Structures are given as C-alpha cells and as structure tokens.
Amino acid sequence: MASLTPVSQSQSVLDKPQFKSPALHANFPPVSLRSPSFRFRALRRHGSVPARRGGVLEMAPKSLVVSATTAEKPKKRYPGEAKGFVEEMRFVAMKLHTRDQAKEGEKEPQGQPVAKWEPSIDGYLRFLVDSKLVYDKLEGIVQKAAFDSYSEFRNTGLERSEKLAKDLEWFKEQGHTIPEPSSPGVTYALYLEELSEKDPQAFICHFYNIYFAHSAGGRMIGKKVAEKILDDKELEFYKWDGELSQLLQNVREKLNKVAEGWTREEKNRCLEETEKSFKYSGDILRLILS
C-alpha cells in the first residue's frame, strides 16, 4: 500500500545530512541531496553547467550542446527501396528506356521503332549467335561461382543457351549458314567474365537486366521479327518450361535475398552498372538490322 506520509515529512528526511545511500556509503561521505554543491556537481556531470578552470568558468563548445534528435539526419530513401532491391534495379532500368517503350522512360528515341524494322535472316542469325555466346558465358559463370552468391542462380528456368542451340540447329536444317560470333557478342562475353571475378554486385546487374529484359521487350521483338521473316514461327528462344511469371518471381526473391547482405555503397555500384548493360545488349540487338 502506498505511503500516506505528507510530502513535507518525506522531504525533511532527505534534508537531514545523515541520509546516506547504502550503495555509495563505502566510498563517498554523506551528502545532502539539496546541497548546492551536490546539485552543481550533478549538473556538471550532465554537461549543463560550464566547467571551472583556474577560477574562471569555461563554456562548452556550442557544437557539443546538440540534442540527439537534431544531430540525426533522416535516412535517404531510394526509389523502389521499400519493395526490395529488384524494384530499385527495375526503376533505374525503366528510366533508360524511351517514352514509347515505357512510361517511366527518359531517353530520346534513337532509330526506328521496332514496328518499322526491316530485319534480315542473316542479321537475325548474327543476333542469335552473339546472344548465345553471352548466355553461355552467364550460365558458365553461375556454375563456376567465383562468389558464393552466384550459386543461387543455377537452374532458375530462365536459362537460354540450350534453347538457342535448338533454334540455330533449326536454321541450319533450313539451309542457312550459321555465322561465327561477332565483335558485340565477343566483347560483352569477355567483359562479363572479367567483371564476375572482381565485382559481384556489378555482375548481378547484368544478370538481372539480360534475363528480365529478354522476358519482356525481348519477346516482343522476337514476335515482330517472326512476323516479318519467319512466317510467325515462334523460336525456342522465346519459350520457357513452366510459368514464366513464377520463374521470374523466384529469381526476384533470390536477388533480393542476395542484396540484403550488401552495403548501400555496393547496391549503388550495382545500379550504376545498368547503363553499361543497356549499351552492350543494345549493340547485340542492332545486329538484327545488319
């Protein structure tokens, strides 16, 4: 039951000099809690009173008298960050599209839109051959796994090398000569190999953009090309075993999981690689019109 002792009586007990804290009695002499010197020392310990040195009061620097709330700066939020790192990558990639490709696009259109392309069989074969070289390299890198995180992306169902091999065999059966890989594909494959051994964050950027771009805009381009030069034949390159949306979601989850272990600096380095990914892929894509 709470004490009903009047406040004045309780206060008088604290006023008596003989009041001692049992825990402090062994090391400190008795002291009145209302003593001016007690209050002064207590305030000094909390930094509320200027220090005395040589009989002169010295004021603490203003920079030290700052509350924790004013010292803390709000954390910068990156577009898409709340949904996971894949959304951050998607946001950056969309900005590199033109407005006729995506509503978030900011780039000016270059060349004719896909609907007006006039592809040739020879150009399309060069595109497929160089694409296969890049996918071969990607799949080889995750199998070798110079970094443990790469092993997360084995057998995702998004792999394209075997599909492209079937398509190239079909063209060969139709009497077409399969060309050797050209400069765009060779250059990109070499770059991916070097990057994968020294900068896993940057490599993951290319991995994401290559596979996810093919599943979206790549399919649309394949359909348009097939309408013009293949009598609407759908190549294996544009087919997946299983539900594509689920395969993509599985890889998104793996990417987000891997990125959880990255610092903000490492995430930014990954995002900064997006433009290079677009450049290399664009060089290969333009082979369709060569």
DOBA-547026 format. One record per residue (C-alpha): residue number from 1; residue in three letters; chain; z negated, x, y. Coordinates in Angstrom, 3 decimals, decimal comma. Example, Ala and Ser with C-alpha at 12.3 -4.5 7.8 and 13.67 -1.06 7.14 Angstrom:
<recs>
+-----+---------+--------+----------+----------+----------+
| num | residuo | cadena |        z |        x |        y |
+-----+---------+--------+----------+----------+----------+
|   1 |     ALA |      A |   -7,800 |   12,300 |   -4,500 |
|   2 |     SER |      A |   -7,140 |   13,670 |   -1,060 |
+-----+---------+--------+----------+----------+----------+
</recs>
This chain:
<recs>
+-----+---------+--------+----------+----------+----------+
| num | residuo | cadena |        z |        x |        y |
+-----+---------+--------+----------+----------+----------+
|   1 |     MET |      A |    0,000 |    0,000 |    0,000 |
|   2 |     ALA |      A |    0,928 |    1,354 |    3,469 |
|   3 |     SER |      A |   -1,940 |    2,670 |    5,642 |
|   4 |     LEU |      A |   -3,116 |    0,362 |    8,428 |
|   5 |     THR |      A |   -4,736 |    3,233 |   10,381 |
|   6 |     PRO |      A |   -3,892 |    2,851 |   14,106 |
|   7 |     VAL |      A |   -1,259 |    5,272 |   15,433 |
|   8 |     SER |      A |   -3,773 |    6,773 |   17,856 |
|   9 |     GLN |      A |   -6,089 |    7,688 |   14,987 |
|  10 |     SER |      A |   -3,260 |    9,245 |   12,958 |
|  11 |     GLN |      A |   -2,125 |   11,216 |   15,988 |
|  12 |     SER |      A |   -5,651 |   12,526 |   16,617 |
|  13 |     VAL |      A |   -5,726 |   14,047 |   13,153 |
|  14 |     LEU |      A |   -2,575 |   16,025 |   13,962 |
|  15 |     ASP |      A |   -4,152 |   17,158 |   17,232 |
|  16 |     LYS |      A |   -7,017 |   18,969 |   15,520 |
|  17 |     PRO |      A |   -6,459 |   22,748 |   15,333 |
|  18 |     GLN |      A |   -7,882 |   22,943 |   11,826 |
|  19 |     PHE |      A |   -4,988 |   20,906 |   10,414 |
|  20 |     LYS |      A |   -3,138 |   23,236 |    8,072 |
|  21 |     SER |      A |   -0,072 |   22,864 |    5,857 |
|  22 |     PRO |      A |   -1,230 |   23,740 |    2,310 |
|  23 |     ALA |      A |    2,120 |   25,328 |    1,507 |
|  24 |     LEU |      A |    2,091 |   27,557 |    4,570 |
|  25 |     HIS |      A |   -1,640 |   28,357 |    4,760 |
|  26 |     ALA |      A |   -1,419 |   31,530 |    2,688 |
|  27 |     ASN |      A |    1,000 |   33,195 |    5,105 |
|  28 |     PHE |      A |    0,515 |   31,643 |    8,521 |
|  29 |     PRO |      A |   -2,543 |   30,962 |   10,703 |
|  30 |     PRO |      A |   -3,438 |   27,391 |   11,606 |
|  31 |     VAL |      A |   -1,443 |   25,980 |   14,470 |
|  32 |     SER |      A |   -1,441 |   22,731 |   16,389 |
|  33 |     LEU |      A |    1,755 |   20,759 |   15,872 |
|  34 |     ARG |      A |    1,572 |   19,676 |   19,509 |
|  35 |     SER |      A |    1,078 |   23,195 |   20,819 |
|  36 |     PRO |      A |    3,698 |   24,114 |   23,442 |
|  37 |     SER |      A |    4,267 |   27,462 |   21,769 |
|  38 |     PHE |      A |    4,870 |   25,695 |   18,424 |
|  39 |     ARG |      A |    7,445 |   23,397 |   19,941 |
|  40 |     PHE |      A |    9,124 |   26,297 |   21,753 |
|  41 |     ARG |      A |    9,460 |   28,338 |   18,567 |
|  42 |     ALA |      A |   10,807 |   25,320 |   16,663 |
|  43 |     LEU |      A |   13,414 |   24,644 |   19,320 |
|  44 |     ARG |      A |   14,454 |   28,289 |   19,316 |
|  45 |     ARG |      A |   14,963 |   28,190 |   15,576 |
|  46 |     HIS |      A |   17,397 |   25,276 |   16,076 |
|  47 |     GLY |      A |   19,235 |   27,037 |   18,888 |
|  48 |     SER |      A |   18,165 |   24,510 |   21,542 |
|  49 |     VAL |      A |   16,281 |   26,980 |   23,772 |
|  50 |     PRO |      A |   17,613 |   30,191 |   25,325 |
|  51 |     ALA |      A |   16,241 |   33,392 |   23,853 |
|  52 |     ARG |      A |   13,792 |   35,517 |   25,857 |
|  53 |     ARG |      A |   14,561 |   39,198 |   26,112 |
|  54 |     GLY |      A |   12,664 |   41,582 |   28,381 |
|  55 |     GLY |      A |   11,083 |   38,687 |   30,240 |
|  56 |     VAL |      A |   14,498 |   37,206 |   31,025 |
|  57 |     LEU |      A |   15,897 |   34,069 |   29,449 |
|  58 |     GLU |      A |   19,359 |   34,580 |   27,970 |
|  59 |     MET |      A |   21,631 |   31,609 |   27,469 |
|  60 |     ALA |      A |   23,516 |   31,305 |   24,196 |
|  61 |     PRO |      A |   27,309 |   31,585 |   24,496 |
|  62 |     LYS |      A |   28,956 |   28,214 |   25,068 |
|  63 |     SER |      A |   31,229 |   28,800 |   22,102 |
|  64 |     LEU |      A |   28,212 |   28,593 |   19,817 |
|  65 |     VAL |      A |   26,930 |   25,303 |   21,174 |
|  66 |     VAL |      A |   29,566 |   23,150 |   19,487 |
|  67 |     SER |      A |   28,864 |   20,296 |   17,134 |
|  68 |     ALA |      A |   30,333 |   20,305 |   13,640 |
|  69 |     THR |      A |   32,375 |   17,201 |   14,375 |
|  70 |     THR |      A |   34,147 |   18,754 |   17,370 |
|  71 |     ALA |      A |   34,761 |   22,034 |   15,535 |
|  72 |     GLU |      A |   36,544 |   20,357 |   12,628 |
|  73 |     LYS |      A |   40,242 |   19,635 |   13,038 |
|  74 |     PRO |      A |   41,916 |   16,772 |   11,219 |
|  75 |     LYS |      A |   43,930 |   17,876 |    8,189 |
|  76 |     LYS |      A |   47,676 |   17,801 |    8,723 |
|  77 |     ARG |      A |   49,381 |   15,229 |    6,522 |
|  78 |     TYR |      A |   52,878 |   15,946 |    5,214 |
|  79 |     PRO |      A |   55,436 |   13,149 |    4,761 |
|  80 |     GLY |      A |   55,045 |   11,709 |    1,263 |
|  81 |     GLU |      A |   51,911 |   13,759 |    0,506 |
|  82 |     ALA |      A |   49,782 |   10,708 |   -0,283 |
|  83 |     LYS |      A |   52,112 |    9,769 |   -3,160 |
|  84 |     GLY |      A |   52,297 |   13,227 |   -4,727 |
|  85 |     PHE |      A |   54,317 |   16,388 |   -4,218 |
|  86 |     VAL |      A |   57,524 |   14,978 |   -5,719 |
|  87 |     GLU |      A |   57,604 |   12,493 |   -2,862 |
|  88 |     GLU |      A |   57,342 |   15,400 |   -0,427 |
|  89 |     MET |      A |   60,341 |   17,054 |   -2,108 |
|  90 |     ARG |      A |   62,294 |   13,805 |   -2,057 |
|  91 |     PHE |      A |   61,591 |   13,306 |    1,644 |
|  92 |     VAL |      A |   62,884 |   16,782 |    2,539 |
|  93 |     ALA |      A |   65,948 |   16,353 |    0,319 |
|  94 |     MET |      A |   66,847 |   12,990 |    1,840 |
|  95 |     LYS |      A |   66,842 |   14,469 |    5,343 |
|  96 |     LEU |      A |   69,573 |   16,897 |    4,203 |
|  97 |     HIS |      A |   71,873 |   14,006 |    3,301 |
|  98 |     THR |      A |   74,253 |   12,415 |    5,762 |
|  99 |     ARG |      A |   73,558 |    8,893 |    7,024 |
| 100 |     ASP |      A |   76,348 |    7,472 |    4,880 |
| 101 |     GLN |      A |   74,653 |    8,991 |    1,821 |
| 102 |     ALA |      A |   71,064 |    7,960 |    2,566 |
| 103 |     LYS |      A |   69,294 |    6,013 |    5,315 |
| 104 |     GLU |      A |   66,904 |    8,955 |    5,865 |
| 105 |     GLY |      A |   69,868 |   11,358 |    6,221 |
| 106 |     GLU |      A |   70,094 |   13,536 |    9,326 |
| 107 |     LYS |      A |   73,114 |   15,761 |    8,595 |
| 108 |     GLU |      A |   76,528 |   15,216 |   10,149 |
| 109 |     PRO |      A |   79,262 |   14,279 |    7,629 |
| 110 |     GLN |      A |   81,482 |   17,164 |    6,551 |
| 111 |     GLY |      A |   84,855 |   16,432 |    4,996 |
| 112 |     GLN |      A |   85,991 |   13,171 |    3,479 |
| 113 |     PRO |      A |   83,620 |   10,695 |    1,836 |
| 114 |     VAL |      A |   83,724 |   10,617 |   -1,975 |
| 115 |     ALA |      A |   85,669 |    7,334 |   -1,995 |
| 116 |     LYS |      A |   88,611 |    9,140 |   -0,367 |
| 117 |     TRP |      A |   88,566 |   12,217 |   -2,583 |
| 118 |     GLU |      A |   91,739 |   13,191 |   -4,425 |
| 119 |     PRO |      A |   90,393 |   15,188 |   -7,390 |
| 120 |     SER |      A |   92,479 |   17,003 |   -9,964 |
| 121 |     ILE |      A |   91,867 |   17,682 |  -13,655 |
| 122 |     ASP |      A |   91,918 |   21,433 |  -13,051 |
| 123 |     GLY |      A |   89,404 |   21,202 |  -10,217 |
| 124 |     TYR |      A |   87,156 |   18,874 |  -12,190 |
| 125 |     LEU |      A |   87,193 |   21,257 |  -15,150 |
| 126 |     ARG |      A |   86,140 |   24,115 |  -12,872 |
| 127 |     PHE |      A |   83,268 |   21,946 |  -11,644 |
| 128 |     LEU |      A |   82,171 |   21,082 |  -15,197 |
| 129 |     VAL |      A |   82,370 |   24,699 |  -16,401 |
| 130 |     ASP |      A |   80,312 |   26,030 |  -13,480 |
| 131 |     SER |      A |   77,838 |   23,168 |  -13,835 |
| 132 |     LYS |      A |   77,344 |   24,022 |  -17,499 |
| 133 |     LEU |      A |   76,638 |   27,646 |  -16,607 |
| 134 |     VAL |      A |   73,876 |   26,527 |  -14,210 |
| 135 |     TYR |      A |   72,344 |   24,088 |  -16,703 |
| 136 |     ASP |      A |   72,479 |   26,741 |  -19,420 |
| 137 |     LYS |      A |   70,515 |   29,018 |  -17,118 |
| 138 |     LEU |      A |   67,970 |   26,351 |  -16,170 |
| 139 |     GLU |      A |   67,292 |   25,409 |  -19,773 |
| 140 |     GLY |      A |   67,073 |   29,042 |  -20,818 |
| 141 |     ILE |      A |   64,546 |   29,774 |  -18,065 |
| 142 |     VAL |      A |   62,157 |   26,986 |  -19,074 |
| 143 |     GLN |      A |   62,435 |   28,012 |  -22,727 |
| 144 |     LYS |      A |   61,641 |   31,628 |  -21,903 |
| 145 |     ALA |      A |   58,868 |   30,520 |  -19,482 |
| 146 |     ALA |      A |   58,159 |   33,617 |  -17,409 |
| 147 |     PHE |      A |   55,424 |   31,438 |  -15,898 |
| 148 |     ASP |      A |   53,340 |   29,053 |  -17,999 |
| 149 |     SER |      A |   54,186 |   26,090 |  -15,763 |
| 150 |     TYR |      A |   57,865 |   26,268 |  -16,811 |
| 151 |     SER |      A |   56,971 |   25,239 |  -20,359 |
| 152 |     GLU |      A |   56,034 |   21,780 |  -19,013 |
| 153 |     PHE |      A |   59,745 |   21,125 |  -18,506 |
| 154 |     ARG |      A |   61,045 |   21,759 |  -22,001 |
| 155 |     ASN |      A |   62,779 |   18,910 |  -23,830 |
| 156 |     THR |      A |   62,458 |   16,428 |  -20,973 |
| 157 |     GLY |      A |   65,524 |   14,463 |  -21,993 |
| 158 |     LEU |      A |   67,276 |   15,404 |  -18,750 |
| 159 |     GLU |      A |   68,975 |   18,474 |  -20,269 |
| 160 |     ARG |      A |   72,754 |   18,563 |  -19,712 |
| 161 |     SER |      A |   74,086 |   21,656 |  -21,490 |
| 162 |     GLU |      A |   74,862 |   20,026 |  -24,836 |
| 163 |     LYS |      A |   76,414 |   17,012 |  -23,120 |
| 164 |     LEU |      A |   78,679 |   19,248 |  -21,050 |
| 165 |     ALA |      A |   79,682 |   21,222 |  -24,139 |
| 166 |     LYS |      A |   80,871 |   17,959 |  -25,753 |
| 167 |     ASP |      A |   82,836 |   16,999 |  -22,658 |
| 168 |     LEU |      A |   84,575 |   20,366 |  -22,441 |
| 169 |     GLU |      A |   85,478 |   20,122 |  -26,122 |
| 170 |     TRP |      A |   86,995 |   16,700 |  -25,465 |
| 171 |     PHE |      A |   89,155 |   18,089 |  -22,639 |
| 172 |     LYS |      A |   90,277 |   20,892 |  -24,931 |
| 173 |     GLU |      A |   91,322 |   18,353 |  -27,548 |
| 174 |     GLN |      A |   93,412 |   16,615 |  -24,868 |
| 175 |     GLY |      A |   95,387 |   19,835 |  -24,426 |
| 176 |     HIS |      A |   93,676 |   21,188 |  -21,312 |
| 177 |     THR |      A |   92,795 |   24,856 |  -20,898 |
| 178 |     ILE |      A |   89,118 |   25,437 |  -20,226 |
| 179 |     PRO |      A |   88,716 |   27,966 |  -17,376 |
| 180 |     GLU |      A |   86,183 |   30,761 |  -17,118 |
| 181 |     PRO |      A |   83,159 |   30,249 |  -14,831 |
| 182 |     SER |      A |   83,998 |   30,914 |  -11,185 |
| 183 |     SER |      A |   82,089 |   32,503 |   -8,318 |
| 184 |     PRO |      A |   79,996 |   29,467 |   -7,220 |
| 185 |     GLY |      A |   78,537 |   28,920 |  -10,687 |
| 186 |     VAL |      A |   78,033 |   32,609 |  -11,474 |
| 187 |     THR |      A |   76,341 |   33,224 |   -8,124 |
| 188 |     TYR |      A |   73,975 |   30,273 |   -8,482 |
| 189 |     ALA |      A |   73,038 |   31,101 |  -12,084 |
| 190 |     LEU |      A |   72,176 |   34,693 |  -11,142 |
| 191 |     TYR |      A |   70,140 |   33,518 |   -8,162 |
| 192 |     LEU |      A |   68,148 |   31,100 |  -10,335 |
| 193 |     GLU |      A |   67,369 |   33,799 |  -12,872 |
| 194 |     GLU |      A |   66,105 |   36,236 |  -10,218 |
| 195 |     LEU |      A |   64,132 |   33,538 |   -8,411 |
| 196 |     SER |      A |   62,469 |   32,246 |  -11,574 |
| 197 |     GLU |      A |   60,972 |   35,671 |  -12,292 |
| 198 |     LYS |      A |   59,307 |   36,172 |   -8,913 |
| 199 |     ASP |      A |   58,810 |   32,811 |   -7,183 |
| 200 |     PRO |      A |   57,972 |   29,835 |   -9,449 |
| 201 |     GLN |      A |   57,478 |   27,430 |   -6,535 |
| 202 |     ALA |      A |   60,954 |   28,094 |   -5,156 |
| 203 |     PHE |      A |   62,468 |   27,842 |   -8,633 |
| 204 |     ILE |      A |   60,833 |   24,448 |   -9,220 |
| 205 |     CYS |      A |   62,526 |   23,230 |   -6,044 |
| 206 |     HIS |      A |   65,945 |   23,981 |   -7,560 |
| 207 |     PHE |      A |   64,929 |   22,489 |  -10,909 |
| 208 |     TYR |      A |   63,948 |   19,231 |   -9,235 |
| 209 |     ASN |      A |   66,967 |   18,943 |   -6,960 |
| 210 |     ILE |      A |   69,556 |   19,789 |   -9,621 |
| 211 |     TYR |      A |   68,342 |   17,288 |  -12,211 |
| 212 |     PHE |      A |   67,367 |   14,478 |   -9,859 |
| 213 |     ALA |      A |   70,495 |   14,765 |   -7,702 |
| 214 |     HIS |      A |   72,693 |   14,529 |  -10,793 |
| 215 |     SER |      A |   70,871 |   11,403 |  -11,953 |
| 216 |     ALA |      A |   71,612 |    9,690 |   -8,620 |
| 217 |     GLY |      A |   74,515 |   10,876 |   -6,450 |
| 218 |     GLY |      A |   75,998 |   12,877 |   -9,320 |
| 219 |     ARG |      A |   76,509 |    9,747 |  -11,398 |
| 220 |     MET |      A |   78,222 |    8,005 |   -8,507 |
| 221 |     ILE |      A |   80,599 |   10,938 |   -8,030 |
| 222 |     GLY |      A |   81,344 |   11,052 |  -11,761 |
| 223 |     LYS |      A |   82,219 |    7,366 |  -11,711 |
| 224 |     LYS |      A |   84,604 |    7,756 |   -8,767 |
| 225 |     VAL |      A |   86,325 |   10,759 |  -10,327 |
| 226 |     ALA |      A |   86,702 |    8,945 |  -13,658 |
| 227 |     GLU |      A |   88,350 |    6,009 |  -11,906 |
| 228 |     LYS |      A |   90,973 |    8,291 |  -10,346 |
| 229 |     ILE |      A |   91,867 |   10,810 |  -13,065 |
| 230 |     LEU |      A |   90,250 |    9,800 |  -16,389 |
| 231 |     ASP |      A |   91,159 |    6,123 |  -16,758 |
| 232 |     ASP |      A |   87,482 |    5,233 |  -16,249 |
| 233 |     LYS |      A |   86,317 |    7,332 |  -19,204 |
| 234 |     GLU |      A |   82,567 |    7,971 |  -18,969 |
| 235 |     LEU |      A |   81,768 |   11,560 |  -19,851 |
| 236 |     GLU |      A |   78,703 |   12,599 |  -21,839 |
| 237 |     PHE |      A |   77,549 |   14,456 |  -18,737 |
| 238 |     TYR |      A |   76,610 |   11,079 |  -17,270 |
| 239 |     LYS |      A |   74,810 |    9,691 |  -20,315 |
| 240 |     TRP |      A |   71,180 |   10,097 |  -21,349 |
| 241 |     ASP |      A |   69,395 |    9,435 |  -24,614 |
| 242 |     GLY |      A |   66,732 |    6,937 |  -23,689 |
| 243 |     GLU |      A |   65,905 |    5,055 |  -20,496 |
| 244 |     LEU |      A |   66,812 |    7,323 |  -17,592 |
| 245 |     SER |      A |   64,245 |    5,816 |  -15,227 |
| 246 |     GLN |      A |   61,455 |    6,605 |  -17,688 |
| 247 |     LEU |      A |   62,727 |   10,135 |  -18,308 |
| 248 |     LEU |      A |   62,721 |   10,753 |  -14,570 |
| 249 |     GLN |      A |   59,228 |    9,301 |  -14,191 |
| 250 |     ASN |      A |   57,918 |   11,563 |  -16,948 |
| 251 |     VAL |      A |   59,283 |   14,613 |  -15,139 |
| 252 |     ARG |      A |   57,883 |   13,407 |  -11,794 |
| 253 |     GLU |      A |   54,430 |   13,275 |  -13,340 |
| 254 |     LYS |      A |   54,818 |   16,783 |  -14,756 |
| 255 |     LEU |      A |   55,999 |   18,116 |  -11,398 |
| 256 |     ASN |      A |   53,078 |   16,522 |   -9,582 |
| 257 |     LYS |      A |   50,662 |   17,920 |  -12,139 |
| 258 |     VAL |      A |   52,012 |   21,449 |  -11,770 |
| 259 |     ALA |      A |   51,963 |   21,233 |   -7,958 |
| 260 |     GLU |      A |   48,294 |   20,206 |   -7,964 |
| 261 |     GLY |      A |   47,463 |   23,832 |   -8,688 |
| 262 |     TRP |      A |   49,451 |   25,141 |   -5,705 |
| 263 |     THR |      A |   48,129 |   26,052 |   -2,283 |
| 264 |     ARG |      A |   49,592 |   24,367 |    0,781 |
| 265 |     GLU |      A |   51,461 |   27,598 |    1,530 |
| 266 |     GLU |      A |   53,045 |   27,569 |   -1,951 |
| 267 |     LYS |      A |   54,051 |   23,932 |   -1,560 |
| 268 |     ASN |      A |   55,680 |   24,683 |    1,762 |
| 269 |     ARG |      A |   57,597 |   27,581 |    0,227 |
| 270 |     CYS |      A |   58,946 |   25,190 |   -2,391 |
| 271 |     LEU |      A |   60,032 |   22,696 |    0,270 |
| 272 |     GLU |      A |   61,691 |   25,421 |    2,329 |
| 273 |     GLU |      A |   63,966 |   26,265 |   -0,611 |
| 274 |     THR |      A |   65,580 |   22,802 |   -0,549 |
| 275 |     GLU |      A |   68,375 |   23,754 |    1,827 |
| 276 |     LYS |      A |   69,443 |   26,663 |   -0,388 |
| 277 |     SER |      A |   69,524 |   24,331 |   -3,365 |
| 278 |     PHE |      A |   71,860 |   21,992 |   -1,490 |
| 279 |     LYS |      A |   74,103 |   24,859 |   -0,442 |
| 280 |     TYR |      A |   74,556 |   26,293 |   -3,944 |
| 281 |     SER |      A |   75,067 |   22,875 |   -5,530 |
| 282 |     GLY |      A |   77,496 |   21,893 |   -2,786 |
| 283 |     ASP |      A |   79,626 |   24,972 |   -3,433 |
| 284 |     ILE |      A |   79,985 |   23,930 |   -7,074 |
| 285 |     LEU |      A |   80,637 |   20,288 |   -6,215 |
| 286 |     ARG |      A |   83,526 |   21,228 |   -3,934 |
| 287 |     LEU |      A |   85,327 |   22,769 |   -6,893 |
| 288 |     ILE |      A |   86,347 |   19,198 |   -7,819 |
| 289 |     LEU |      A |   88,756 |   19,268 |   -4,884 |
| 290 |     SER |      A |   90,074 |   22,779 |   -5,550 |
+-----+---------+--------+----------+----------+----------+
</recs>
